[in-house]
Amino acid sequence: MAKKTIHIVPKEQGWVVKKEGAQRISGSADTKAGAYEIAREIALNQGLDIIVHGKDGKIQKKVRPQESDEGCFITTAC
C-alpha cells in the first residue's frame, strides 16, 4: 500500500495544506513556509510524506519529515 501524503498547494491568497483524498483542508497560511510548518506537524504525527507544489500547481519536491530536521544538521570535516 502506498504511503499517504499531505500536499501544500497555492490558493488565490496564500497556501493550503490538504491530505491526499480528503474533502476538507487541514490548514492554511499566508506563506508557503507557514503552510510547511502546519504540514510538517501533521506529517510527523501521522507518518505522512509532504508534497510541495509551486505557484503554478506543479510538484516542486517531496519531503519525508523527521523529528530532527528543525534547524539541526550534521557536518563532517576532513
All heavy atoms as a GROMACS GRO file, in nm:
protein
  594
    1MET      N    1   0.083  -0.117   0.000
    1MET     CA    2   0.000   0.000   0.000
    1MET      C    3   0.089   0.125   0.000
    1MET      O    4   0.184   0.134   0.075
    1MET     CB    5  -0.090  -0.002   0.124
    1MET     CG    6  -0.190   0.109   0.126
    1MET     SD    7  -0.321   0.075   0.244
    1MET     CE    8  -0.274   0.184   0.374
    2ALA      N    9   0.057   0.220  -0.084
    2ALA     CA   10   0.136   0.343  -0.096
    2ALA      C   11   0.118   0.429   0.029
    2ALA      O   12   0.012   0.431   0.090
    2ALA     CB   13   0.092   0.421  -0.218
    3LYS      N   14   0.223   0.498   0.063
    3LYS     CA   15   0.221   0.587   0.179
    3LYS      C   16   0.135   0.709   0.147
    3LYS      O   17   0.145   0.767   0.040
    3LYS     CB   18   0.363   0.628   0.216
    3LYS     CG   19   0.371   0.704   0.344
    3LYS     CD   20   0.514   0.717   0.388
    3LYS     CE   21   0.514   0.780   0.526
    3LYS     NZ   22   0.646   0.782   0.582
    4LYS      N   23   0.052   0.747   0.240
    4LYS     CA   24  -0.032   0.865   0.223
    4LYS      C   25   0.053   0.992   0.226
    4LYS      O   26   0.160   0.994   0.285
    4LYS     CB   27  -0.136   0.874   0.335
    4LYS     CG   28  -0.246   0.773   0.323
    4LYS     CD   29  -0.356   0.831   0.241
    4LYS     CE   30  -0.476   0.737   0.247
    4LYS     NZ   31  -0.592   0.796   0.188
    5THR      N   32   0.003   1.096   0.164
    5THR     CA   33   0.077   1.222   0.158
    5THR      C   34  -0.012   1.338   0.198
    5THR      O   35  -0.135   1.329   0.199
    5THR     CB   36   0.130   1.248   0.016
    5THR    OG1   37   0.021   1.246  -0.076
    5THR    CG2   38   0.233   1.145  -0.025
    6ILE      N   39   0.054   1.447   0.231
    6ILE     CA   40  -0.015   1.573   0.257
    6ILE      C   41   0.045   1.675   0.160
    6ILE      O   42   0.166   1.676   0.138
    6ILE     CB   43  -0.002   1.614   0.405
    6ILE    CG1   44  -0.093   1.731   0.436
    6ILE    CG2   45   0.140   1.640   0.444
    6ILE    CD1   46  -0.120   1.749   0.584
    7HIS      N   47  -0.041   1.755   0.099
    7HIS     CA   48   0.003   1.847  -0.006
    7HIS      C   49  -0.002   1.992   0.042
    7HIS      O   50  -0.092   2.030   0.117
    7HIS     CB   51  -0.087   1.834  -0.129
    7HIS     CG   52  -0.075   1.702  -0.197
    7HIS    ND1   53  -0.005   1.687  -0.314
    7HIS    CD2   54  -0.121   1.579  -0.165
    7HIS    CE1   55  -0.010   1.560  -0.352
    7HIS    NE2   56  -0.081   1.494  -0.262
    8ILE      N   57   0.094   2.070  -0.004
    8ILE     CA   58   0.094   2.215   0.015
    8ILE      C   59   0.070   2.274  -0.123
    8ILE      O   60   0.151   2.256  -0.214
    8ILE     CB   61   0.229   2.264   0.072
    8ILE    CG1   62   0.255   2.201   0.208
    8ILE    CG2   63   0.230   2.417   0.079
    8ILE    CD1   64   0.393   2.226   0.262
    9VAL      N   65  -0.045   2.341  -0.139
    9VAL     CA   66  -0.084   2.393  -0.270
    9VAL      C   67  -0.122   2.541  -0.261
    9VAL      O   68  -0.168   2.587  -0.157
    9VAL     CB   69  -0.201   2.312  -0.330
    9VAL    CG1   70  -0.160   2.170  -0.360
    9VAL    CG2   71  -0.321   2.311  -0.239
   10PRO      N   72  -0.100   2.615  -0.370
   10PRO     CA   73  -0.136   2.757  -0.368
   10PRO      C   74  -0.287   2.776  -0.378
   10PRO      O   75  -0.359   2.691  -0.431
   10PRO     CB   76  -0.067   2.811  -0.494
   10PRO     CG   77  -0.060   2.694  -0.586
   10PRO     CD   78  -0.041   2.574  -0.497
   11LYS      N   79  -0.332   2.886  -0.322
   11LYS     CA   80  -0.471   2.929  -0.341
   11LYS      C   81  -0.466   3.074  -0.383
   11LYS      O   82  -0.356   3.130  -0.399
   11LYS     CB   83  -0.553   2.908  -0.214
   11LYS     CG   84  -0.508   2.988  -0.094
   11LYS     CD   85  -0.600   2.969   0.024
   11LYS     CE   86  -0.559   3.066   0.135
   11LYS     NZ   87  -0.652   3.068   0.242
   12GLU      N   88  -0.579   3.138  -0.402
   12GLU     CA   89  -0.580   3.276  -0.451
   12GLU      C   90  -0.493   3.367  -0.366
   12GLU      O   91  -0.416   3.447  -0.417
   12GLU     CB   92  -0.722   3.330  -0.458
   12GLU     CG   93  -0.799   3.274  -0.575
   12GLU     CD   94  -0.936   3.335  -0.586
   12GLU    OE1   95  -0.956   3.451  -0.544
   12GLU    OE2   96  -1.025   3.266  -0.636
   13GLN      N   97  -0.506   3.356  -0.235
   13GLN     CA   98  -0.424   3.435  -0.143
   13GLN      C   99  -0.370   3.340  -0.037
   13GLN      O  100  -0.443   3.299   0.052
   13GLN     CB  101  -0.504   3.546  -0.078
   13GLN     CG  102  -0.547   3.652  -0.175
   13GLN     CD  103  -0.624   3.763  -0.106
   13GLN    OE1  104  -0.653   3.758   0.011
   13GLN    NE2  105  -0.658   3.866  -0.184
   14GLY      N  106  -0.244   3.302  -0.050
   14GLY     CA  107  -0.183   3.215   0.050
   14GLY      C  108  -0.167   3.072   0.003
   14GLY      O  109  -0.163   3.045  -0.118
   15TRP      N  110  -0.158   2.982   0.101
   15TRP     CA  111  -0.130   2.840   0.075
   15TRP      C  112  -0.221   2.752   0.158
   15TRP      O  113  -0.260   2.788   0.269
   15TRP     CB  114   0.015   2.810   0.108
   15TRP     CG  115   0.108   2.886   0.019
   15TRP    CD1  116   0.151   3.014   0.036
   15TRP    CD2  117   0.163   2.841  -0.104
   15TRP    NE1  118   0.232   3.051  -0.069
   15TRP    CE2  119   0.241   2.947  -0.156
   15TRP    CE3  120   0.156   2.722  -0.175
   15TRP    CZ2  121   0.311   2.936  -0.275
   15TRP    CZ3  122   0.226   2.711  -0.293
   15TRP    CH2  123   0.301   2.817  -0.343
   16VAL      N  124  -0.255   2.635   0.104
   16VAL     CA  125  -0.344   2.540   0.170
   16VAL      C  126  -0.270   2.410   0.195
   16VAL      O  127  -0.190   2.366   0.113
   16VAL     CB  128  -0.468   2.512   0.081
   16VAL    CG1  129  -0.552   2.400   0.137
   16VAL    CG2  130  -0.552   2.638   0.067
   17VAL      N  131  -0.300   2.348   0.309
   17VAL     CA  132  -0.246   2.217   0.345
   17VAL      C  133  -0.363   2.119   0.342
   17VAL      O  134  -0.466   2.141   0.408
   17VAL     CB  135  -0.183   2.220   0.487
   17VAL    CG1  136  -0.136   2.083   0.527
   17VAL    CG2  137  -0.072   2.322   0.493
   18LYS      N  138  -0.348   2.011   0.262
   18LYS     CA  139  -0.459   1.918   0.246
   18LYS      C  140  -0.407   1.775   0.232
   18LYS      O  141  -0.315   1.750   0.154
   18LYS     CB  142  -0.541   1.955   0.123
   18LYS     CG  143  -0.666   1.873   0.105
   18LYS     CD  144  -0.747   1.922  -0.013
   18LYS     CE  145  -0.869   1.835  -0.032
   18LYS     NZ  146  -0.942   1.869  -0.152
   19LYS      N  147  -0.464   1.684   0.310
   19LYS     CA  148  -0.425   1.543   0.299
   19LYS      C  149  -0.482   1.486   0.170
   19LYS      O  150  -0.593   1.521   0.127
   19LYS     CB  151  -0.478   1.462   0.418
   19LYS     CG  152  -0.395   1.482   0.541
   19LYS     CD  153  -0.425   1.376   0.644
   19LYS     CE  154  -0.533   1.424   0.736
   19LYS     NZ  155  -0.563   1.328   0.842
   20GLU      N  156  -0.406   1.396   0.109
   20GLU     CA  157  -0.448   1.332  -0.015
   20GLU      C  158  -0.580   1.258   0.007
   20GLU      O  159  -0.596   1.184   0.102
   20GLU     CB  160  -0.341   1.233  -0.059
   20GLU     CG  161  -0.362   1.178  -0.198
   20GLU     CD  162  -0.242   1.097  -0.243
   20GLU    OE1  163  -0.131   1.153  -0.247
   20GLU    OE2  164  -0.262   0.979  -0.272
   21GLY      N  165  -0.675   1.285  -0.080
   21GLY     CA  166  -0.805   1.219  -0.074
   21GLY      C  167  -0.904   1.282   0.022
   21GLY      O  168  -1.019   1.240   0.029
   22ALA      N  169  -0.863   1.384   0.097
   22ALA     CA  170  -0.952   1.448   0.194
   22ALA      C  171  -1.044   1.549   0.126
   22ALA      O  172  -1.007   1.610   0.025
   22ALA     CB  173  -0.869   1.518   0.302
   23GLN      N  174  -1.162   1.566   0.182
   23GLN     CA  175  -1.256   1.665   0.130
   23GLN      C  176  -1.226   1.805   0.185
   23GLN      O  177  -1.244   1.904   0.116
   23GLN     CB  178  -1.399   1.626   0.168
   23GLN     CG  179  -1.446   1.498   0.103
   23GLN     CD  180  -1.460   1.512  -0.048
   23GLN    OE1  181  -1.503   1.616  -0.097
   23GLN    NE2  182  -1.424   1.409  -0.121
   24ARG      N  183  -1.182   1.810   0.311
   24ARG     CA  184  -1.156   1.938   0.376
   24ARG      C  185  -1.007   1.966   0.385
   24ARG      O  186  -0.926   1.874   0.386
   24ARG     CB  187  -1.215   1.938   0.518
   24ARG     CG  188  -1.364   1.920   0.519
   24ARG     CD  189  -1.425   1.916   0.657
   24ARG     NE  190  -1.330   1.939   0.764
   24ARG     CZ  191  -1.358   1.923   0.891
   24ARG    NH1  192  -1.475   1.883   0.928
   24ARG    NH2  193  -1.265   1.946   0.984
   25ILE      N  194  -0.973   2.093   0.397
   25ILE     CA  195  -0.832   2.129   0.414
   25ILE      C  196  -0.791   2.106   0.559
   25ILE      O  197  -0.874   2.111   0.650
   25ILE     CB  198  -0.802   2.274   0.371
   25ILE    CG1  199  -0.875   2.376   0.460
   25ILE    CG2  200  -0.835   2.296   0.225
   25ILE    CD1  201  -0.831   2.518   0.440
   26SER      N  202  -0.662   2.080   0.580
   26SER     CA  203  -0.610   2.059   0.715
   26SER      C  204  -0.560   2.189   0.776
   26SER      O  205  -0.543   2.198   0.897
   26SER     CB  206  -0.495   1.959   0.710
   26SER     OG  207  -0.540   1.835   0.662
   27GLY      N  208  -0.534   2.288   0.693
   27GLY     CA  209  -0.487   2.417   0.742
   27GLY      C  210  -0.455   2.510   0.627
   27GLY      O  211  -0.453   2.469   0.511
   28SER      N  212  -0.430   2.636   0.660
   28SER     CA  213  -0.391   2.733   0.558
   28SER      C  214  -0.300   2.837   0.622
   28SER      O  215  -0.299   2.855   0.744
   28SER     CB  216  -0.514   2.800   0.496
   28SER     OG  217  -0.583   2.875   0.593
   29ALA      N  218  -0.222   2.904   0.539
   29ALA     CA  219  -0.129   3.006   0.585
   29ALA      C  220  -0.108   3.109   0.475
   29ALA      O  221  -0.134   3.082   0.357
   29ALA     CB  222   0.004   2.942   0.624
   30ASP      N  223  -0.059   3.226   0.514
   30ASP     CA  224  -0.032   3.332   0.417
   30ASP      C  225   0.093   3.303   0.335
   30ASP      O  226   0.105   3.348   0.222
   30ASP     CB  227  -0.015   3.467   0.488
   30ASP     CG  228  -0.146   3.515   0.549
   30ASP    OD1  229  -0.254   3.479   0.499
   30ASP    OD2  230  -0.139   3.589   0.649
   31THR      N  231   0.188   3.226   0.394
   31THR     CA  232   0.314   3.197   0.326
   31THR      C  233   0.332   3.047   0.307
   31THR      O  234   0.273   2.967   0.381
   31THR     CB  235   0.434   3.250   0.406
   31THR    OG1  236   0.442   3.180   0.530
   31THR    CG2  237   0.423   3.400   0.432
   32LYS      N  238   0.416   3.011   0.210
   32LYS     CA  239   0.446   2.870   0.188
   32LYS      C  240   0.519   2.813   0.309
   32LYS      O  241   0.495   2.700   0.350
   32LYS     CB  242   0.531   2.852   0.063
   32LYS     CG  243   0.549   2.705   0.024
   32LYS     CD  244   0.650   2.686  -0.087
   32LYS     CE  245   0.594   2.712  -0.221
   32LYS     NZ  246   0.684   2.669  -0.331
   33ALA      N  247   0.607   2.892   0.370
   33ALA     CA  248   0.681   2.847   0.489
   33ALA      C  249   0.584   2.818   0.605
   33ALA      O  250   0.600   2.719   0.678
   33ALA     CB  251   0.784   2.950   0.531
   34GLY      N  252   0.485   2.902   0.621
   34GLY     CA  253   0.385   2.880   0.725
   34GLY      C  254   0.305   2.754   0.700
   34GLY      O  255   0.277   2.676   0.792
   35ALA      N  256   0.269   2.732   0.574
   35ALA     CA  257   0.196   2.610   0.538
   35ALA      C  258   0.282   2.487   0.559
   35ALA      O  259   0.233   2.382   0.603
   35ALA     CB  260   0.149   2.619   0.392
   36TYR      N  261   0.412   2.500   0.532
   36TYR     CA  262   0.503   2.387   0.552
   36TYR      C  263   0.507   2.348   0.699
   36TYR      O  264   0.509   2.229   0.732
   36TYR     CB  265   0.644   2.418   0.501
   36TYR     CG  266   0.737   2.302   0.522
   36TYR    CD1  267   0.737   2.194   0.434
   36TYR    CD2  268   0.821   2.295   0.633
   36TYR    CE1  269   0.819   2.085   0.455
   36TYR    CE2  270   0.903   2.187   0.654
   36TYR     CZ  271   0.902   2.082   0.565
   36TYR     OH  272   0.983   1.973   0.587
   37GLU      N  273   0.511   2.444   0.789
   37GLU     CA  274   0.515   2.414   0.933
   37GLU      C  275   0.389   2.339   0.976
   37GLU      O  276   0.396   2.245   1.055
   37GLU     CB  277   0.533   2.542   1.015
   37GLU     CG  278   0.671   2.599   1.004
   37GLU     CD  279   0.781   2.500   1.042
   37GLU    OE1  280   0.768   2.432   1.145
   37GLU    OE2  281   0.879   2.489   0.966
   38ILE      N  282   0.273   2.379   0.924
   38ILE     CA  283   0.148   2.309   0.954
   38ILE      C  284   0.155   2.166   0.900
   38ILE      O  285   0.124   2.070   0.970
   38ILE     CB  286   0.028   2.384   0.893
   38ILE    CG1  287   0.010   2.520   0.959
   38ILE    CG2  288  -0.099   2.301   0.904
   38ILE    CD1  289  -0.085   2.613   0.887
   39ALA      N  290   0.196   2.153   0.774
   39ALA     CA  291   0.206   2.021   0.711
   39ALA      C  292   0.306   1.932   0.783
   39ALA      O  293   0.283   1.812   0.801
   39ALA     CB  294   0.244   2.035   0.564
   40ARG      N  295   0.417   1.989   0.826
   40ARG     CA  296   0.522   1.913   0.894
   40ARG      C  297   0.470   1.853   1.025
   40ARG      O  298   0.494   1.736   1.054
   40ARG     CB  299   0.642   2.002   0.922
   40ARG     CG  300   0.758   1.928   0.984
   40ARG     CD  301   0.876   2.023   1.009
   40ARG     NE  302   0.981   1.952   1.075
   40ARG     CZ  303   0.984   1.925   1.206
   40ARG    NH1  304   0.887   1.967   1.283
   40ARG    NH2  305   1.084   1.857   1.258
   41GLU      N  306   0.398   1.932   1.103
   41GLU     CA  307   0.343   1.881   1.229
   41GLU      C  308   0.246   1.765   1.204
   41GLU      O  309   0.251   1.662   1.271
   41GLU     CB  310   0.270   1.993   1.304
   41GLU     CG  311   0.362   2.090   1.372
   41GLU     CD  312   0.448   2.024   1.479
   41GLU    OE1  313   0.395   1.946   1.559
   41GLU    OE2  314   0.570   2.053   1.482
   42ILE      N  315   0.159   1.782   1.106
   42ILE     CA  316   0.063   1.677   1.073
   42ILE      C  317   0.136   1.553   1.022
   42ILE      O  318   0.107   1.440   1.062
   42ILE     CB  319  -0.039   1.727   0.968
   42ILE    CG1  320  -0.124   1.839   1.028
   42ILE    CG2  321  -0.126   1.612   0.918
   42ILE    CD1  322  -0.206   1.915   0.927
   43ALA      N  323   0.234   1.574   0.934
   43ALA     CA  324   0.309   1.463   0.876
   43ALA      C  325   0.385   1.385   0.983
   43ALA      O  326   0.387   1.261   0.981
   43ALA     CB  327   0.406   1.514   0.770
   44LEU      N  328   0.446   1.454   1.077
   44LEU     CA  329   0.518   1.386   1.184
   44LEU      C  330   0.423   1.305   1.272
   44LEU      O  331   0.453   1.192   1.310
   44LEU     CB  332   0.595   1.487   1.270
   44LEU     CG  333   0.721   1.545   1.208
   44LEU    CD1  334   0.775   1.658   1.294
   44LEU    CD2  335   0.826   1.438   1.187
   45ASN      N  336   0.308   1.362   1.304
   45ASN     CA  337   0.211   1.294   1.390
   45ASN      C  338   0.146   1.174   1.323
   45ASN      O  339   0.111   1.077   1.390
   45ASN     CB  340   0.102   1.391   1.435
   45ASN     CG  341   0.153   1.492   1.536
   45ASN    OD1  342   0.248   1.467   1.609
   45ASN    ND2  343   0.090   1.608   1.538
   46GLN      N  344   0.130   1.179   1.191
   46GLN     CA  345   0.056   1.075   1.121
   46GLN      C  346   0.142   0.990   1.026
   46GLN      O  347   0.089   0.906   0.954
   46GLN     CB  348  -0.061   1.138   1.044
   46GLN     CG  349  -0.158   1.207   1.137
   46GLN     CD  350  -0.275   1.269   1.066
   46GLN    OE1  351  -0.304   1.237   0.950
   46GLN    NE2  352  -0.344   1.360   1.132
   47GLY      N  353   0.272   1.015   1.024
   47GLY     CA  354   0.361   0.936   0.940
   47GLY      C  355   0.341   0.958   0.791
   47GLY      O  356   0.349   0.864   0.713
   48LEU      N  357   0.317   1.081   0.752
   48LEU     CA  358   0.292   1.114   0.612
   48LEU      C  359   0.414   1.176   0.546
   48LEU      O  360   0.500   1.232   0.613
   48LEU     CB  361   0.176   1.215   0.602
   48LEU     CG  362   0.044   1.177   0.669
   48LEU    CD1  363  -0.053   1.294   0.663
   48LEU    CD2  364  -0.015   1.055   0.604
   49ASP      N  365   0.419   1.170   0.414
   49ASP     CA  366   0.516   1.245   0.335
   49ASP      C  367   0.449   1.375   0.294
   49ASP      O  368   0.326   1.384   0.284
   49ASP     CB  369   0.556   1.167   0.209
   49ASP     CG  370   0.644   1.047   0.239
   49ASP    OD1  371   0.704   1.042   0.349
   49ASP    OD2  372   0.652   0.958   0.153
   50ILE      N  373   0.530   1.477   0.266
   50ILE     CA  374   0.479   1.607   0.223
   50ILE      C  375   0.515   1.627   0.076
   50ILE      O  376   0.629   1.606   0.036
   50ILE     CB  377   0.540   1.721   0.306
   50ILE    CG1  378   0.508   1.703   0.454
   50ILE    CG2  379   0.490   1.858   0.255
   50ILE    CD1  380   0.583   1.800   0.544
   51ILE      N  381   0.418   1.672  -0.002
   51ILE     CA  382   0.442   1.709  -0.141
   51ILE      C  383   0.417   1.860  -0.151
   51ILE      O  384   0.308   1.907  -0.121
   51ILE     CB  385   0.355   1.630  -0.239
   51ILE    CG1  386   0.393   1.483  -0.232
   51ILE    CG2  387   0.370   1.686  -0.381
   51ILE    CD1  388   0.316   1.393  -0.325
   52VAL      N  389   0.522   1.933  -0.194
   52VAL     CA  390   0.515   2.078  -0.204
   52VAL      C  391   0.495   2.117  -0.350
   52VAL      O  392   0.570   2.074  -0.437
   52VAL     CB  393   0.645   2.142  -0.151
   52VAL    CG1  394   0.636   2.294  -0.157
   52VAL    CG2  395   0.674   2.095  -0.008
   53HIS      N  396   0.392   2.197  -0.375
   53HIS     CA  397   0.362   2.245  -0.510
   53HIS      C  398   0.408   2.391  -0.523
   53HIS      O  399   0.412   2.465  -0.426
   53HIS     CB  400   0.211   2.238  -0.536
   53HIS     CG  401   0.157   2.099  -0.534
   53HIS    ND1  402   0.131   2.028  -0.649
   53HIS    CD2  403   0.125   2.016  -0.432
   53HIS    CE1  404   0.084   1.909  -0.617
   53HIS    NE2  405   0.079   1.899  -0.486
   54GLY      N  406   0.438   2.432  -0.646
   54GLY     CA  407   0.473   2.570  -0.674
   54GLY      C  408   0.348   2.651  -0.702
   54GLY      O  409   0.237   2.598  -0.706
   55LYS      N  410   0.366   2.781  -0.726
   55LYS     CA  411   0.252   2.868  -0.756
   55LYS      C  412   0.177   2.824  -0.882
   55LYS      O  413   0.059   2.852  -0.897
   55LYS     CB  414   0.297   3.012  -0.770
   55LYS     CG  415   0.326   3.076  -0.636
   55LYS     CD  416   0.320   3.226  -0.649
   55LYS     CE  417   0.340   3.288  -0.514
   55LYS     NZ  418   0.220   3.344  -0.460
   56ASP      N  419   0.249   2.753  -0.971
   56ASP     CA  420   0.186   2.705  -1.094
   56ASP      C  421   0.113   2.572  -1.072
   56ASP      O  422   0.053   2.518  -1.165
   56ASP     CB  423   0.289   2.690  -1.206
   56ASP     CG  424   0.401   2.593  -1.171
   56ASP    OD1  425   0.399   2.532  -1.061
   56ASP    OD2  426   0.491   2.577  -1.255
   57GLY      N  427   0.117   2.519  -0.950
   57GLY     CA  428   0.049   2.394  -0.918
   57GLY      C  429   0.133   2.269  -0.941
   57GLY      O  430   0.096   2.161  -0.899
   58LYS      N  431   0.247   2.283  -1.008
   58LYS     CA  432   0.333   2.168  -1.035
   58LYS      C  433   0.410   2.128  -0.910
   58LYS      O  434   0.444   2.213  -0.827
   58LYS     CB  435   0.432   2.200  -1.147
   58LYS     CG  436   0.366   2.218  -1.281
   58LYS     CD  437   0.468   2.244  -1.389
   58LYS     CE  438   0.400   2.265  -1.523
   58LYS     NZ  439   0.499   2.295  -1.628
   59ILE      N  440   0.439   2.000  -0.898
   59ILE     CA  441   0.513   1.949  -0.783
   59ILE      C  442   0.657   2.001  -0.788
   59ILE      O  443   0.724   1.989  -0.890
   59ILE     CB  444   0.512   1.795  -0.780
   59ILE    CG1  445   0.370   1.745  -0.755
   59ILE    CG2  446   0.607   1.742  -0.673
   59ILE    CD1  447   0.354   1.594  -0.763
   60GLN      N  448   0.701   2.058  -0.676
   60GLN     CA  449   0.839   2.107  -0.665
   60GLN      C  450   0.928   2.005  -0.597
   60GLN      O  451   1.041   1.984  -0.637
   60GLN     CB  452   0.844   2.238  -0.587
   60GLN     CG  453   0.791   2.355  -0.662
   60GLN     CD  454   0.807   2.484  -0.586
   60GLN    OE1  455   0.797   2.487  -0.463
   60GLN    NE2  456   0.830   2.592  -0.658
   61LYS      N  457   0.877   1.946  -0.488
   61LYS     CA  458   0.957   1.847  -0.417
   61LYS      C  459   0.871   1.762  -0.326
   61LYS      O  460   0.758   1.798  -0.293
   61LYS     CB  461   1.068   1.914  -0.336
   61LYS     CG  462   1.020   2.003  -0.224
   61LYS     CD  463   1.137   2.067  -0.151
   61LYS     CE  464   1.088   2.168  -0.048
   61LYS     NZ  465   1.199   2.228   0.024
   62LYS      N  466   0.929   1.648  -0.287
   62LYS     CA  467   0.865   1.557  -0.193
   62LYS      C  468   0.956   1.550  -0.071
   62LYS      O  469   1.078   1.536  -0.084
   62LYS     CB  470   0.850   1.419  -0.256
   62LYS     CG  471   0.778   1.320  -0.168
   62LYS     CD  472   0.756   1.189  -0.242
   62LYS     CE  473   0.681   1.091  -0.154
   62LYS     NZ  474   0.654   0.966  -0.225
   63VAL      N  475   0.897   1.563   0.048
   63VAL     CA  476   0.974   1.568   0.171
   63VAL      C  477   0.924   1.460   0.267
   63VAL      O  478   0.803   1.442   0.282
   63VAL     CB  479   0.959   1.706   0.239
   63VAL    CG1  480   1.038   1.712   0.368
   63VAL    CG2  481   0.998   1.817   0.145
   64ARG      N  482   1.017   1.390   0.329
   64ARG     CA  483   0.984   1.295   0.435
   64ARG      C  484   1.038   1.355   0.565
   64ARG      O  485   1.154   1.339   0.598
   64ARG     CB  486   1.046   1.158   0.407
   64ARG     CG  487   1.013   1.058   0.515
   64ARG     CD  488   1.048   0.917   0.473
   64ARG     NE  489   0.957   0.877   0.368
   64ARG     CZ  490   0.991   0.797   0.266
   64ARG    NH1  491   1.112   0.751   0.257
   64ARG    NH2  492   0.903   0.763   0.176
   65PRO      N  493   0.951   1.429   0.638
   65PRO     CA  494   1.000   1.499   0.757
   65PRO      C  495   1.041   1.403   0.868
   65PRO      O  496   0.989   1.292   0.879
   65PRO     CB  497   0.880   1.584   0.801
   65PRO     CG  498   0.763   1.513   0.746
   65PRO     CD  499   0.809   1.446   0.620
   66GLN      N  500   1.136   1.448   0.948
   66GLN     CA  501   1.184   1.373   1.063
   66GLN      C  502   1.188   1.466   1.182
   66GLN      O  503   1.198   1.587   1.165
   66GLN     CB  504   1.323   1.316   1.037
   66GLN     CG  505   1.326   1.220   0.921
   66GLN     CD  506   1.468   1.174   0.891
   66GLN    OE1  507   1.561   1.205   0.962
   66GLN    NE2  508   1.483   1.100   0.784
   67GLU      N  509   1.181   1.410   1.302
   67GLU     CA  510   1.185   1.492   1.423
   67GLU      C  511   1.307   1.583   1.426
   67GLU      O  512   1.301   1.693   1.475
   67GLU     CB  513   1.187   1.402   1.547
   67GLU     CG  514   1.056   1.336   1.576
   67GLU     CD  515   0.948   1.432   1.626
   67GLU    OE1  516   0.980   1.541   1.676
   67GLU    OE2  517   0.831   1.396   1.613
   68SER      N  518   1.419   1.536   1.373
   68SER     CA  519   1.546   1.609   1.387
   68SER      C  520   1.569   1.716   1.280
   68SER      O  521   1.673   1.779   1.281
   68SER     CB  522   1.661   1.510   1.383
   68SER     OG  523   1.665   1.445   1.258
   69ASP      N  524   1.476   1.742   1.190
   69ASP     CA  525   1.504   1.839   1.084
   69ASP      C  526   1.463   1.982   1.119
   69ASP      O  527   1.443   2.065   1.035
   69ASP     CB  528   1.446   1.795   0.949
   69ASP     CG  529   1.295   1.789   0.946
   69ASP    OD1  530   1.233   1.805   1.052
   69ASP    OD2  531   1.241   1.767   0.837
   70GLU      N  532   1.457   2.015   1.246
   70GLU     CA  533   1.426   2.150   1.289
   70GLU      C  534   1.553   2.229   1.315
   70GLU      O  535   1.593   2.250   1.428
   70GLU     CB  536   1.340   2.147   1.415
   70GLU     CG  537   1.197   2.179   1.386
   70GLU     CD  538   1.118   2.202   1.512
   70GLU    OE1  539   1.172   2.250   1.613
   70GLU    OE2  540   1.000   2.170   1.509
   71GLY      N  541   1.621   2.270   1.212
   71GLY     CA  542   1.739   2.352   1.227
   71GLY      C  543   1.864   2.276   1.268
   71GLY      O  544   1.967   2.334   1.292
   72CYS      N  545   1.856   2.147   1.278
   72CYS     CA  546   1.969   2.064   1.318
   72CYS      C  547   2.030   1.997   1.195
   72CYS      O  548   1.958   1.953   1.108
   72CYS     CB  549   1.921   1.956   1.413
   72CYS     SG  550   2.002   1.956   1.568
   73PHE      N  551   2.161   1.992   1.190
   73PHE     CA  552   2.224   1.922   1.080
   73PHE      C  553   2.357   1.864   1.125
   73PHE      O  554   2.414   1.906   1.225
   73PHE     CB  555   2.243   2.014   0.958
   73PHE     CG  556   2.325   2.136   0.986
   73PHE    CD1  557   2.461   2.135   0.967
   73PHE    CD2  558   2.264   2.252   1.030
   73PHE    CE1  559   2.537   2.247   0.992
   73PHE    CE2  560   2.339   2.365   1.056
   73PHE     CZ  561   2.477   2.362   1.037
   74ILE      N  562   2.403   1.767   1.050
   74ILE     CA  563   2.530   1.702   1.081
   74ILE      C  564   2.630   1.745   0.976
   74ILE      O  565   2.600   1.748   0.857
   74ILE     CB  566   2.514   1.550   1.081
   74ILE    CG1  567   2.416   1.508   1.190
   74ILE    CG2  568   2.649   1.481   1.100
   74ILE    CD1  569   2.379   1.361   1.184
   75THR      N  570   2.749   1.775   1.020
   75THR     CA  571   2.854   1.813   0.926
   75THR      C  572   2.980   1.733   0.958
   75THR      O  573   2.999   1.690   1.070
   75THR     CB  574   2.882   1.965   0.931
   75THR    OG1  575   2.975   1.998   0.831
   75THR    CG2  576   2.932   2.006   1.066
   76THR      N  577   3.060   1.711   0.858
   76THR     CA  578   3.186   1.642   0.879
   76THR      C  579   3.298   1.727   0.823
   76THR      O  580   3.279   1.808   0.734
   76THR     CB  581   3.188   1.504   0.810
   76THR    OG1  582   3.166   1.523   0.669
   76THR    CG2  583   3.082   1.413   0.866
   77ALA      N  584   3.416   1.705   0.876
   77ALA     CA  585   3.533   1.777   0.828
   77ALA      C  586   3.647   1.678   0.812
   77ALA      O  587   3.659   1.582   0.888
   77ALA     CB  588   3.573   1.887   0.924
   78CYS      N  589   3.729   1.698   0.713
   78CYS     CA  590   3.843   1.610   0.690
   78CYS      C  591   3.970   1.676   0.739
   78CYS      O  592   3.989   1.792   0.733
   78CYS     CB  593   3.858   1.578   0.542
   78CYS     SG  594   3.720   1.485   0.479
   0.00000   0.00000   0.00000
